[in-house]
Amino acid sequence: MSDTAEPRGLLDILGVAAVVLDAEGRIRFWSPQAEELFGWTAGEALGRFAGRLLVHEQHLDLVVRLFAEVLRRGDSWTGTFPIRHKDGSVRQVEFRNMRLTDSFGDPFALGIAADHATVQRVETELALSERLVSQSPIGLALLDTDLRYVLVNPALERINGIPAEEHLGRRIRDILPFLDVDALERDLKRVLADGVPLVDRYSVGITPAAPGEEHAWSVSYYRLESPQGRVLGVGISVVDVTERHLAATEADRARRRLALIADASARVGTTLEVDRTARELAELVVPELADVAAVDVLDSVLALRRPGAPDSGPQLFRALAVEAAYPTEALDAADPTGQPAMYGADRLVTRCVRTARPVLVERVGREDLDRIARSAEAAAQLDRAGVHSYLAVPLIARGEVLGALDLKRARNRLPFDEDDVLLATELAARAAVSIDNARLYQSVRNSAVTLQRSLLPGLPAHPPGLEIASRYRPAHGSSEVGGDWYDVIPLAGDKTALVVGDVMGSGIDAAATMGRLRTATCAFADLDLAPDQVLRHLDRITDGLEHYIATCLYAVYDPQRGRCLIANAGHLPPALLRAGAGRAELVALPTGAPLGVGGIPFETRPVRIGPGDVLVLYTDGLVETRHEPIDERLEVLAGLLDDAARPLEEVCDLLLDELRGPEESDDVALLVARRRP
C-alpha cells in the first residue's frame, strides 16, 4: 500500500504499526504506520536503540527486561505501555510482542502496536454494535453483494424459525421459499445498485416458525458501505406487524361488508322478476363473499304452494342463478339453472331450509363434499375445483323459508367465519323479500295475462274480402298487464268491424274492464250502427266505470263499396299501405276524445280501400317510447310498411321486432287487414 492510499480495512482504521528489533535492541524494520504512531521517520529510526528512542528513562529497565524474556523464552507479551512521541508527549500504546527467527537462526523481536485510545474506541463500537444486533427485538440480517447471508441476529432466527448458522452463505430463496422471493431479490438488487433505502415494505407469507399461520412483516433494506464508500452488502431489518395487519384486514373487511350491504339495496330487486332478482343476488356476492354462489328456491314456493310443517324428508329445489368468479369445474357440479333437483335429507342445503338456520363448514373435508353436492360425481368435481369452505343461509321472507343462498370458496384461501355468516344472512334476507314480492307479482300478472288472452277473440276464418293477421304482446315481465285489445266482428251484408282499443291502467281490473268494453262493442256492432254511434254508446258505458277511460278505433269494412268507415276515440291513427306503394301513410282522422270523458261527439270518416291495400291498426305500446318523440316513431312505422304483398304474418312479426324492445313496459295489440284482389 502506498503512503497516500486511503484506509480500507479494520487494521487501517486502527493504524496498526509494525517494528522489528534485532537481538541488541536496534530497530531493523519500521512500517509507515510506525511513523504515524511515533512521529519518527524510517530514516530517523532504523539502526537506533528502540528503548532509548521510544521509552522514558524511568521505564527503560522494565522494557529491557521484557525484551530479554521475549528473545530468551519466546513468550509473547501483550499490554499497554507509555511511549515517548517525537514531539515529546507521552502516549499510551497497545503492544503485542513476539520472537521471530530468520533463516540463519538469529532471533528478532516483532512488535505490533496501535494507539490505545483508538483501540478502545473500536472495541466499544464493536461491542455496542454486537449488543444492539444480538439483543434487538427487530430481526436484522446482513447480506453480501451476492445476496448471501453473512449475519443473522436471534430475533430474525425466531421470525424465520431457522437457526442463524443455517442462514450463513445461503440466499433468501434457499431459506424462505414460501415468500415472494423474486420481488424481495428485485428490491435488494435495486438497493445495492442505487443505494437508496427501501423502508417499510409490506410482506405477507408463511415461514417455518409458524407453518400454518400467515404473518405480516414490515421490511426495510439499506446499503452498507465502508467509511470510504466501498459497498459491503445490504442490511435488512424485519418487524413482525401481524397484529397491525390483522387489524387493518379486519377493518377493510368491515368496510367491504358495509359496502356490499349498501350495494344490495341498489343492485338486488331492481325488477319484479324472480329469476333476475336471484341472478342479481348471485352476482352481488361473487367474488366479494364467495368464489361460487347459487340461489336455490324451493319448487313449492315457485308453484305458490304453501309448504307444510318442516319434515325430515328430501326437498325439491330449482337453481334460479349460479355465478362463479372465474371458470371452474365447480360450475359443472352446480344444478342446471331452472331445472328441478332433489336433495336428500342428509344434504346440507336441505338442513338449511328445514331448520331455517345457516349451515357453516369452515374447512370442508371429503365427507362434507358428499353432503354438499347433489351426487358423487358432483362431489368429485367440487374436490377437483379446490372447494375448501362452505356456507348456506336460508332465504326467509314474511316468516316463510323460500330457499337458500349457497356459497363456496376455492381460490379465496380464507375460510368462511361467523362474520361472513352474518353478512350472508343479511344479504339473503334483503333478497328474499324481493324474491317473494316478485313471485307474488308474477302470480297476479300471470292471472291477468291469462284473463286478457281469454277475452281476446279468435279470428274469423275468412272475413269477406279480407285477409287478417293479429298479435297480442304483453308488457315486459316486470310490468303489469294493460288493457289492450283487438276484435274482428262479422256484420250483416258481408261487412266486417275491425276494432283496436286500450284501457288506461294495468292489472286484472284493466283486463276485466277491457273484457266488458269488448263485449259491449260486439253488442253495439250487431245493431248495425255507424262507427261514431258505436263509440258514443261505449263512451256512456265507460263513463259509468269507476276510474277508467279508454281509447278506441272502430272501423267497418264494406267489401261491396271497397271502403272503410272509421271513427276514432282518442286513439293513434291507423296506417294505410296502398298496393304498389313503397311507404304507408297515416290516415287523417279527427282524434276525438277518449271513451269515458263524456259529452264530446265522435265523427265517422270514409277511407277508400283498394285491392291489395293493407290497413294496420295498433295500440300505443307499439310505437311509444320514453326517449323518442311519437311523431318520429310513427314515421318509422310508416317506413317499415313498404311492401303491400308481404304476408301479413310477416308484417306483424316485422313491426314487433323492429319497433318493440325487450324491456318495454306497455302491452301491444296489433291488427293487420288486407283487401283481397
BAFITOR-647378 format. One record per residue (C-alpha): x, y, z. Coordinates in Angstrom, 1 decimal, padded with zeros to 4 digits. Example, Ala and Ser with C-alpha at 12.3 -4.5 7.8 and 13.67 -1.06 7.14 Angstrom:
<sites>
((012.3, -004.5, 007.8))
((013.7, -001.1, 007.1))
</sites>
This chain:
<sites>
((000.0, 000.0, 000.0))
((001.3, 003.5, -000.8))
((001.6, 006.2, 001.7))
((-001.3, 008.1, 000.1))
((-003.7, 005.2, -000.1))
((-006.9, 005.6, 001.9))
((-007.6, 003.1, 004.7))
((-009.9, 000.3, 003.6))
((-010.0, -002.2, 006.5))
((-010.1, -002.5, 010.3))
((-006.2, -002.6, 010.5))
((-006.1, 000.7, 008.6))
((-008.6, 002.2, 010.9))
((-006.6, 001.1, 014.0))
((-003.4, 002.3, 012.4))
((-001.5, -000.9, 013.4))
((002.3, -000.3, 013.2))
((005.0, -003.0, 012.9))
((008.5, -002.6, 014.3))
((011.3, -005.3, 014.2))
((014.3, -005.3, 016.6))
((017.5, -007.3, 016.5))
((019.0, -009.1, 019.4))
((020.7, -005.9, 020.5))
((017.5, -003.9, 020.5))
((018.2, -001.9, 017.4))
((015.4, -001.1, 015.0))
((015.7, -003.1, 011.8))
((012.1, -002.5, 010.3))
((009.9, 000.5, 010.7))
((006.5, 000.5, 008.9))
((004.8, 003.6, 007.6))
((002.2, 003.2, 010.3))
((005.0, 003.3, 012.9))
((005.9, 006.8, 011.6))
((002.3, 007.9, 012.0))
((002.1, 006.4, 015.5))
((005.5, 007.5, 017.0))
((006.4, 010.5, 014.8))
((009.8, 009.3, 013.7))
((010.6, 008.6, 010.0))
((012.1, 005.3, 008.9))
((015.4, 007.2, 008.3))
((015.4, 008.6, 011.8))
((014.5, 005.3, 013.5))
((016.3, 002.5, 011.7))
((019.6, 001.3, 013.4))
((018.8, 003.1, 016.7))
((018.1, 001.5, 020.0))
((014.4, 001.3, 020.4))
((014.4, 001.7, 024.2))
((016.4, 005.0, 024.1))
((014.3, 006.3, 021.2))
((010.8, 005.5, 022.4))
((010.9, 004.8, 026.2))
((011.2, 007.2, 029.1))
((014.3, 006.6, 031.2))
((012.2, 005.6, 034.2))
((010.7, 002.7, 032.2))
((013.8, 001.7, 030.4))
((014.9, -001.1, 032.8))
((011.4, -002.7, 032.6))
((011.4, -002.6, 028.9))
((014.9, -004.2, 028.6))
((013.8, -007.0, 030.9))
((010.6, -007.7, 029.0))
((012.6, -007.6, 025.7))
((015.1, -010.1, 027.0))
((012.4, -012.5, 028.1))
((010.7, -012.4, 024.7))
((014.0, -013.2, 023.0))
((015.2, -015.8, 025.5))
((012.0, -017.7, 026.2))
((010.0, -016.9, 023.1))
((006.9, -015.9, 025.1))
((004.8, -013.2, 023.6))
((003.9, -010.2, 025.6))
((000.8, -008.1, 025.4))
((-000.1, -004.9, 027.2))
((-000.4, -001.1, 027.2))
((002.8, 000.9, 027.7))
((003.6, 004.6, 027.8))
((005.6, 005.6, 024.7))
((007.5, 008.8, 024.1))
((006.4, 010.6, 020.8))
((008.9, 012.6, 018.7))
((007.1, 015.8, 019.8))
((007.9, 015.0, 023.4))
((004.4, 013.9, 024.5))
((003.8, 010.5, 026.2))
((001.1, 008.3, 024.6))
((-000.5, 005.0, 025.7))
((000.2, 002.3, 023.1))
((-001.2, -001.2, 022.9))
((001.6, -003.7, 022.2))
((001.9, -007.3, 021.2))
((005.5, -008.6, 021.1))
((006.7, -011.9, 019.8))
((010.0, -013.6, 018.9))
((010.9, -014.2, 015.2))
((013.9, -016.3, 013.8))
((015.5, -015.7, 010.4))
((016.9, -018.4, 008.1))
((020.2, -018.3, 010.0))
((018.7, -018.9, 013.4))
((019.2, -015.3, 014.5))
((016.4, -014.0, 016.9))
((014.4, -010.9, 016.3))
((011.6, -009.2, 018.2))
((008.4, -008.2, 016.3))
((006.3, -005.5, 017.9))
((002.7, -004.8, 016.7))
((001.4, -001.5, 018.1))
((-001.7, 000.7, 017.9))
((-002.9, 003.8, 019.7))
((-004.6, 002.7, 022.9))
((-007.4, 005.3, 022.6))
((-008.2, 004.2, 019.1))
((-008.3, 000.5, 020.1))
((-010.6, 001.3, 023.0))
((-012.9, 003.3, 020.7))
((-013.1, 000.5, 018.1))
((-013.7, -002.1, 020.8))
((-016.5, -000.1, 022.3))
((-018.1, 000.4, 019.0))
((-017.9, -003.3, 018.1))
((-019.3, -004.3, 021.5))
((-022.1, -001.9, 021.2))
((-022.9, -003.0, 017.6))
((-022.8, -006.7, 018.7))
((-025.1, -006.0, 021.6))
((-027.5, -004.0, 019.5))
((-027.7, -006.7, 016.9))
((-027.9, -009.6, 019.3))
((-030.4, -008.1, 021.7))
((-032.6, -006.1, 019.3))
((-036.2, -007.2, 019.1))
((-036.1, -006.3, 015.4))
((-034.9, -009.0, 013.0))
((-031.6, -008.0, 011.5))
((-029.5, -009.6, 008.7))
((-026.6, -008.7, 006.6))
((-026.2, -009.9, 003.1))
((-023.1, -009.7, 001.0))
((-023.1, -008.3, -002.6))
((-024.1, -011.7, -003.9))
((-027.2, -011.6, -001.6))
((-025.9, -014.4, 000.6))
((-026.4, -014.2, 004.4))
((-023.4, -013.0, 006.4))
((-025.1, -012.3, 009.7))
((-028.5, -013.1, 011.3))
((-029.5, -012.0, 014.7))
((-031.5, -014.0, 017.3))
((-034.7, -012.0, 016.6))
((-034.6, -013.0, 012.9))
((-033.9, -016.6, 013.9))
((-037.2, -016.6, 015.8))
((-039.1, -014.9, 013.0))
((-037.8, -017.3, 010.3))
((-037.8, -020.3, 012.6))
((-034.4, -021.3, 011.2))
((-031.0, -021.2, 013.2))
((-028.6, -018.5, 012.3))
((-025.9, -020.9, 011.2))
((-028.2, -022.4, 008.6))
((-028.7, -019.0, 007.0))
((-025.0, -018.2, 006.5))
((-023.7, -018.5, 002.9))
((-027.2, -019.1, 001.6))
((-029.7, -016.9, -000.3))
((-033.2, -015.9, 000.8))
((-034.8, -018.3, -001.7))
((-032.9, -021.2, -000.2))
((-034.2, -020.3, 003.3))
((-037.7, -019.0, 002.8))
((-039.1, -020.3, -000.5))
((-042.7, -019.7, 000.8))
((-042.3, -015.9, 000.3))
((-042.4, -013.9, -002.8))
((-038.7, -014.3, -003.3))
((-038.5, -012.8, -006.8))
((-039.9, -009.5, -005.5))
((-037.6, -009.5, -002.5))
((-034.5, -010.0, -004.6))
((-035.5, -007.3, -007.1))
((-035.8, -004.8, -004.2))
((-032.4, -005.9, -002.7))
((-030.6, -005.6, -006.1))
((-032.2, -002.1, -006.5))
((-030.8, -001.0, -003.1))
((-027.4, -002.4, -004.0))
((-027.4, -000.6, -007.3))
((-028.6, 002.9, -006.3))
((-028.0, 003.0, -002.5))
((-031.5, 004.4, -001.9))
((-033.0, 002.7, 001.2))
((-036.4, 001.0, 000.8))
((-038.3, 001.5, 004.1))
((-041.4, -000.2, 005.5))
((-042.0, -002.6, 002.6))
((-045.0, -004.8, 003.4))
((-044.5, -008.6, 003.1))
((-047.1, -011.3, 003.9))
((-046.4, -015.0, 004.0))
((-045.6, -018.2, 005.9))
((-042.3, -019.2, 007.5))
((-041.2, -022.4, 009.3))
((-041.7, -020.5, 012.6))
((-045.5, -020.9, 012.2))
((-046.2, -023.2, 009.2))
((-049.9, -023.0, 009.5))
((-050.3, -019.2, 010.1))
((-049.9, -016.3, 007.8))
((-047.8, -013.4, 009.2))
((-047.0, -009.9, 008.0))
((-043.8, -008.1, 008.3))
((-042.5, -004.5, 007.7))
((-039.2, -005.0, 005.9))
((-036.6, -002.3, 005.3))
((-033.4, -002.5, 003.1))
((-030.4, -000.3, 003.2))
((-027.0, -000.5, 001.6))
((-023.9, -001.0, 003.8))
((-020.7, 000.9, 002.9))
((-017.3, 001.3, 004.5))
((-016.3, 004.8, 005.6))
((-014.6, 005.2, 002.2))
((-017.8, 004.2, 000.3))
((-016.9, 000.6, -000.6))
((-020.2, -001.4, -000.9))
((-020.2, -004.2, 001.7))
((-023.7, -005.6, 001.1))
((-027.3, -005.0, 002.2))
((-028.7, -004.7, 005.6))
((-032.2, -005.9, 006.3))
((-034.5, -005.1, 009.2))
((-037.7, -007.1, 009.8))
((-040.5, -006.2, 012.2))
((-043.4, -008.5, 012.7))
((-046.6, -006.4, 012.2))
((-049.1, -009.3, 012.1))
((-051.4, -007.8, 014.6))
((-051.5, -004.5, 012.7))
((-052.0, -006.4, 009.5))
((-054.9, -008.4, 011.0))
((-056.5, -005.2, 012.4))
((-056.2, -003.5, 009.0))
((-057.5, -006.5, 007.2))
((-060.5, -006.7, 009.6))
((-061.2, -003.0, 009.2))
((-061.0, -003.4, 005.4))
((-063.4, -006.5, 005.6))
((-065.8, -004.4, 007.7))
((-065.7, -001.6, 005.1))
((-066.3, -004.1, 002.3))
((-069.2, -005.7, 004.2))
((-070.9, -002.4, 004.7))
((-070.3, -001.5, 001.0))
((-071.8, -004.9, 000.0))
((-074.9, -004.3, 002.1))
((-075.2, -000.8, 000.6))
((-074.8, -002.3, -002.9))
((-077.6, -004.8, -002.2))
((-080.1, -002.0, -001.8))
((-079.3, -000.7, -005.2))
((-078.5, -003.9, -007.2))
((-080.9, -006.5, -005.9))
((-084.6, -006.4, -006.6))
((-084.5, -003.9, -009.4))
((-087.3, -005.7, -011.2))
((-090.3, -007.8, -010.2))
((-088.8, -010.9, -011.9))
((-087.9, -013.8, -009.7))
((-085.1, -015.1, -012.0))
((-083.5, -011.7, -012.4))
((-083.6, -011.0, -008.7))
((-081.9, -014.3, -007.9))
((-079.2, -013.6, -010.5))
((-078.6, -010.1, -009.0))
((-078.1, -011.7, -005.6))
((-075.6, -014.2, -007.0))
((-073.7, -011.5, -008.9))
((-073.6, -009.3, -005.8))
((-071.8, -011.9, -003.6))
((-069.3, -013.1, -006.2))
((-066.4, -012.5, -005.8))
((-066.7, -010.3, -002.7))
((-068.1, -013.0, -000.5))
((-067.6, -016.3, -002.4))
((-065.9, -017.8, -005.4))
((-069.1, -019.7, -006.4))
((-072.7, -018.8, -005.5))
((-076.1, -020.4, -006.2))
((-079.6, -019.3, -005.4))
((-081.8, -022.3, -004.9))
((-085.5, -021.8, -004.3))
((-088.0, -024.5, -003.2))
((-090.1, -025.7, -006.1))
((-093.2, -025.5, -003.9))
((-092.5, -021.8, -003.4))
((-092.3, -021.1, -007.1))
((-095.5, -023.0, -007.6))
((-097.2, -020.8, -004.9))
((-097.9, -023.9, -002.8))
((-097.7, -023.2, 000.9))
((-095.2, -025.6, 002.4))
((-096.4, -027.7, 005.3))
((-094.6, -028.2, 008.6))
((-090.9, -029.0, 008.2))
((-090.1, -032.6, 007.9))
((-087.0, -034.8, 007.7))
((-087.6, -035.8, 004.1))
((-085.9, -034.7, 000.8))
((-086.6, -031.3, -000.7))
((-087.1, -030.3, -004.4))
((-085.2, -027.2, -005.4))
((-084.8, -025.1, -008.5))
((-081.5, -023.3, -009.1))
((-082.5, -019.8, -010.3))
((-079.0, -018.5, -010.5))
((-075.4, -019.8, -010.5))
((-072.4, -017.5, -010.6))
((-068.6, -018.0, -010.4))
((-065.7, -015.6, -010.1))
((-063.7, -017.5, -012.7))
((-064.0, -020.5, -014.9))
((-064.1, -023.5, -012.6))
((-065.3, -027.1, -012.5))
((-067.4, -026.2, -009.6))
((-069.9, -024.7, -012.1))
((-070.3, -028.1, -013.7))
((-071.1, -029.5, -010.3))
((-074.0, -027.0, -009.8))
((-077.6, -027.7, -010.7))
((-078.6, -026.6, -014.2))
((-080.4, -023.2, -013.9))
((-084.2, -023.5, -014.0))
((-084.2, -027.3, -013.6))
((-085.6, -029.2, -010.6))
((-083.1, -031.0, -008.4))
((-084.0, -033.3, -005.5))
((-081.7, -033.1, -002.4))
((-081.9, -035.8, 000.2))
((-082.5, -035.2, 003.9))
((-078.8, -035.6, 004.7))
((-077.7, -032.7, 002.3))
((-076.6, -029.5, 004.0))
((-078.9, -027.3, 001.9))
((-081.8, -029.4, 002.9))
((-080.9, -029.0, 006.5))
((-080.6, -025.2, 006.0))
((-084.1, -024.8, 004.7))
((-085.6, -027.3, 007.1))
((-084.1, -025.6, 010.2))
((-084.2, -022.1, 008.8))
((-080.7, -021.6, 010.1))
((-077.3, -021.1, 008.4))
((-075.1, -024.1, 007.8))
((-071.3, -023.3, 008.1))
((-068.5, -025.8, 007.3))
((-065.3, -023.7, 007.8))
((-063.0, -026.4, 006.5))
((-064.5, -028.8, 004.0))
((-063.4, -032.4, 004.1))
((-064.1, -035.1, 001.5))
((-067.0, -036.4, 003.5))
((-068.5, -032.9, 003.7))
((-068.5, -032.7, -000.1))
((-070.7, -035.7, -000.3))
((-073.3, -033.8, 001.8))
((-072.9, -030.6, -000.2))
((-073.1, -031.9, -003.8))
((-076.2, -033.5, -005.4))
((-074.2, -036.6, -006.5))
((-070.9, -038.4, -006.0))
((-069.8, -037.1, -009.4))
((-070.6, -033.5, -008.4))
((-068.7, -034.0, -005.1))
((-065.6, -035.1, -007.1))
((-065.9, -032.0, -009.3))
((-066.0, -029.8, -006.2))
((-063.0, -031.6, -004.8))
((-061.0, -031.0, -008.0))
((-062.1, -027.4, -008.1))
((-060.5, -026.9, -004.7))
((-063.6, -026.1, -002.7))
((-062.4, -025.8, 001.0))
((-065.1, -023.8, 002.7))
((-068.9, -023.8, 002.5))
((-071.8, -021.7, 003.7))
((-075.6, -021.9, 003.2))
((-078.0, -019.4, 004.6))
((-081.8, -019.5, 004.3))
((-083.9, -017.1, 002.2))
((-086.7, -016.1, 004.6))
((-089.4, -013.6, 003.8))
((-092.5, -012.9, 005.9))
((-091.7, -015.9, 008.1))
((-091.6, -018.4, 005.2))
((-088.4, -020.2, 004.0))
((-088.2, -019.7, 000.2))
((-084.9, -021.5, -000.4))
((-081.2, -021.0, 000.3))
((-078.2, -019.0, -000.8))
((-075.3, -021.5, -001.3))
((-071.7, -020.2, -001.1))
((-068.4, -021.9, -001.7))
((-064.7, -020.8, -001.6))
((-061.8, -022.3, -003.5))
((-059.2, -019.7, -004.6))
((-060.1, -017.4, -001.7))
((-057.8, -019.0, 000.9))
((-059.8, -017.7, 003.9))
((-062.5, -020.0, 005.3))
((-066.0, -018.6, 006.0))
((-066.3, -017.3, 009.5))
((-069.1, -016.0, 011.7))
((-068.8, -012.5, 010.3))
((-069.4, -014.0, 006.8))
((-072.5, -015.8, 008.2))
((-073.9, -012.5, 009.5))
((-073.2, -010.7, 006.2))
((-074.7, -013.5, 004.1))
((-077.7, -013.8, 006.3))
((-078.4, -010.0, 005.9))
((-078.0, -010.1, 002.1))
((-080.2, -013.2, 001.9))
((-082.9, -011.6, 004.0))
((-083.0, -008.5, 001.8))
((-083.0, -010.5, -001.4))
((-085.7, -012.9, -000.1))
((-088.2, -010.1, 000.3))
((-087.5, -009.0, -003.3))
((-087.9, -012.6, -004.5))
((-091.1, -013.1, -002.6))
((-092.5, -009.8, -004.0))
((-091.5, -010.9, -007.5))
((-093.1, -014.3, -007.2))
((-096.3, -012.9, -005.8))
((-096.4, -010.3, -008.5))
((-095.7, -012.8, -011.2))
((-098.7, -014.9, -009.9))
((-101.0, -011.9, -010.2))
((-099.6, -010.9, -013.6))
((-099.9, -014.4, -014.9))
((-103.6, -014.4, -013.9))
((-104.1, -011.1, -015.6))
((-102.4, -012.3, -018.8))
((-104.5, -015.5, -018.8))
((-107.7, -013.4, -018.3))
((-106.8, -011.0, -021.0))
((-105.9, -013.7, -023.5))
((-109.1, -015.5, -022.7))
((-111.0, -012.3, -023.5))
((-109.3, -011.7, -026.9))
((-111.2, -013.1, -029.9))
((-110.4, -015.9, -032.2))
((-110.2, -014.5, -035.7))
((-112.9, -015.5, -038.3))
((-111.6, -018.0, -040.7))
((-112.3, -015.9, -043.8))
((-113.8, -012.5, -043.4))
((-115.5, -011.5, -046.6))
((-113.0, -009.7, -048.9))
((-110.2, -009.5, -046.2))
((-107.1, -011.3, -045.1))
((-106.5, -010.8, -041.4))
((-103.4, -011.2, -039.0))
((-103.1, -010.2, -035.4))
((-100.8, -010.2, -032.4))
((-101.1, -009.5, -028.7))
((-097.8, -008.9, -026.9))
((-098.0, -008.4, -023.1))
((-095.7, -005.9, -021.4))
((-092.2, -006.9, -020.1))
((-092.3, -009.4, -017.3))
((-091.7, -006.8, -014.6))
((-094.6, -004.6, -015.8))
((-098.3, -005.1, -015.2))
((-100.6, -006.3, -017.9))
((-102.5, -003.5, -019.6))
((-106.0, -003.4, -021.1))
((-105.1, -003.5, -024.9))
((-107.4, -005.5, -027.1))
((-108.4, -006.0, -030.7))
((-111.5, -007.6, -032.3))
((-112.8, -008.7, -035.7))
((-116.6, -008.8, -035.8))
((-118.7, -010.2, -038.7))
((-121.6, -007.9, -039.6))
((-124.6, -008.1, -041.8))
((-124.2, -007.6, -045.6))
((-120.7, -009.2, -045.6))
((-119.3, -006.3, -043.6))
((-116.6, -006.7, -041.0))
((-115.9, -004.5, -038.0))
((-112.2, -004.0, -037.1))
((-111.6, -002.8, -033.6))
((-108.5, -001.8, -031.6))
((-108.7, -000.3, -028.1))
((-106.6, 000.4, -025.0))
((-108.0, 000.7, -021.4))
((-105.8, 003.1, -019.5))
((-104.4, 001.3, -016.4))
((-103.0, -002.0, -015.7))
((-103.6, -005.3, -013.9))
((-106.6, -007.5, -013.5))
((-109.0, -004.6, -013.2))
((-107.8, -003.2, -016.5))
((-108.1, -006.6, -018.2))
((-111.6, -007.0, -016.8))
((-112.7, -003.6, -018.0))
((-111.3, -004.4, -021.4))
((-113.5, -007.5, -021.4))
((-116.6, -005.5, -020.6))
((-115.9, -003.0, -023.3))
((-115.2, -005.7, -025.9))
((-118.5, -007.4, -025.1))
((-120.3, -004.1, -025.3))
((-118.6, -003.3, -028.7))
((-119.8, -006.7, -030.1))
((-123.3, -006.0, -028.9))
((-123.5, -002.5, -030.4))
((-121.9, -003.7, -033.6))
((-124.7, -006.2, -034.1))
((-127.1, -003.2, -034.2))
((-125.5, -002.1, -037.5))
((-124.8, 001.3, -036.1))
((-122.4, 003.8, -037.6))
((-118.9, 003.8, -036.1))
((-119.4, 007.2, -034.4))
((-122.7, 005.9, -032.8))
((-120.9, 002.8, -031.5))
((-118.3, 004.9, -029.9))
((-121.0, 007.2, -028.4))
((-122.6, 004.2, -026.7))
((-119.2, 002.9, -025.5))
((-118.4, 006.3, -024.1))
((-121.5, 006.2, -021.9))
((-120.7, 002.8, -020.6))
((-117.1, 003.7, -019.9))
((-118.2, 006.9, -018.1))
((-120.0, 004.6, -015.7))
((-116.9, 002.6, -014.9))
((-115.1, 004.0, -011.9))
((-111.6, 005.5, -012.6))
((-111.3, 004.2, -016.1))
((-111.1, 005.7, -019.6))
((-110.1, 004.1, -022.8))
((-109.1, 004.9, -026.4))
((-110.6, 003.0, -029.3))
((-110.5, 002.9, -033.1))
((-113.6, 001.4, -034.7))
((-113.7, 000.7, -038.5))
((-116.3, -001.1, -040.6))
((-115.1, -002.5, -043.9))
((-117.7, -002.9, -046.7))
((-116.4, -005.2, -049.5))
((-119.2, -004.1, -051.8))
((-118.1, -000.5, -051.9))
((-114.4, -001.0, -051.2))
((-114.2, 001.3, -048.3))
((-113.9, 001.6, -044.5))
((-116.0, 003.9, -042.3))
((-113.7, 004.8, -039.4))
((-114.3, 006.7, -036.1))
((-111.7, 007.5, -033.5))
((-111.9, 007.9, -029.7))
((-108.5, 009.4, -028.7))
((-106.6, 006.6, -030.4))
((-103.5, 006.7, -032.7))
((-104.3, 006.9, -036.4))
((-104.2, 003.7, -038.5))
((-101.6, 003.2, -041.2))
((-102.6, 002.5, -044.8))
((-100.3, 001.0, -047.3))
((-101.6, 001.2, -050.9))
((-100.8, -001.6, -053.3))
((-097.7, -000.8, -055.3))
((-096.6, 002.0, -052.9))
((-093.3, 001.8, -051.2))
((-094.4, 003.5, -048.0))
((-097.5, 003.7, -045.8))
((-099.4, 006.8, -044.9))
((-101.2, 007.7, -041.7))
((-104.9, 008.0, -042.2))
((-106.1, 011.6, -041.4))
((-108.9, 011.3, -038.8))
((-110.4, 013.5, -036.2))
((-108.7, 012.4, -033.0))
((-111.8, 012.5, -030.8))
((-111.9, 012.2, -027.0))
((-111.2, 009.0, -025.2))
((-114.1, 006.9, -024.0))
((-115.2, 007.8, -020.6))
((-114.6, 011.6, -020.9))
((-118.3, 012.1, -021.9))
((-120.2, 014.7, -023.8))
((-117.9, 015.0, -026.8))
((-119.3, 013.8, -030.2))
((-117.4, 011.5, -032.5))
((-117.1, 011.6, -036.2))
((-117.1, 008.9, -038.9))
((-114.8, 009.3, -041.9))
((-114.8, 007.1, -045.1))
((-111.5, 005.7, -046.3))
((-111.1, 004.0, -049.7))
((-109.6, 000.6, -049.5))
((-108.4, -000.7, -052.9))
((-107.5, -004.2, -053.9))
((-104.2, -005.3, -052.2))
((-104.2, -002.3, -049.8))
((-103.1, -003.0, -046.2))
((-104.7, -001.4, -043.2))
((-102.8, -001.5, -039.9))
((-104.5, -000.8, -036.5))
((-102.4, -000.9, -033.3))
((-102.2, 000.4, -029.8))
((-099.7, 002.9, -028.4))
((-097.4, 000.2, -026.9))
((-096.1, -000.5, -030.5))
((-094.7, 003.0, -031.1))
((-094.4, 004.9, -027.8))
((-091.0, 005.1, -026.0))
((-089.6, 007.2, -023.3))
((-086.8, 008.7, -025.3))
((-088.2, 009.4, -028.8))
((-091.0, 011.7, -030.0))
((-094.2, 010.0, -031.0))
((-094.1, 011.7, -034.4))
((-090.7, 010.2, -035.2))
((-091.9, 006.8, -034.2))
((-095.0, 007.0, -036.4))
((-092.7, 007.9, -039.3))
((-090.6, 004.8, -038.6))
((-093.8, 002.7, -038.6))
((-094.8, 004.1, -041.9))
((-091.4, 003.4, -043.4))
((-091.4, -000.2, -042.3))
((-094.6, -000.8, -044.2))
((-093.0, -000.8, -047.6))
((-094.4, -003.9, -049.4))
((-098.2, -004.5, -049.6))
((-097.6, -008.0, -051.0))
((-095.7, -009.2, -047.9))
((-097.5, -012.0, -046.0))
((-099.5, -010.4, -043.1))
((-098.0, -012.8, -040.5))
((-094.5, -011.5, -041.6))
((-095.8, -007.9, -041.3))
((-096.9, -008.5, -037.7))
((-093.5, -010.0, -036.8))
((-091.6, -007.3, -038.6))
((-093.4, -004.4, -036.8))
((-093.0, -006.1, -033.4))
((-089.3, -006.9, -033.9))
((-088.3, -003.5, -035.2))
((-090.5, -001.2, -033.1))
((-090.6, -003.0, -029.7))
((-087.7, -003.6, -027.4))
((-087.4, -006.4, -024.9))
((-087.8, -004.1, -021.9))
((-090.9, -002.3, -023.0))
((-093.4, -001.5, -020.2))
((-096.6, -001.5, -022.2))
((-098.5, -004.2, -023.9))
((-099.4, -004.2, -027.6))
((-102.5, -005.1, -029.7))
((-101.9, -005.3, -033.4))
((-104.5, -005.9, -036.2))
((-103.5, -006.0, -039.9))
((-106.1, -006.4, -042.7))
((-105.6, -006.6, -046.5))
((-108.3, -006.3, -049.1))
((-108.3, -009.4, -051.3))
((-107.8, -008.8, -055.0))
</sites>
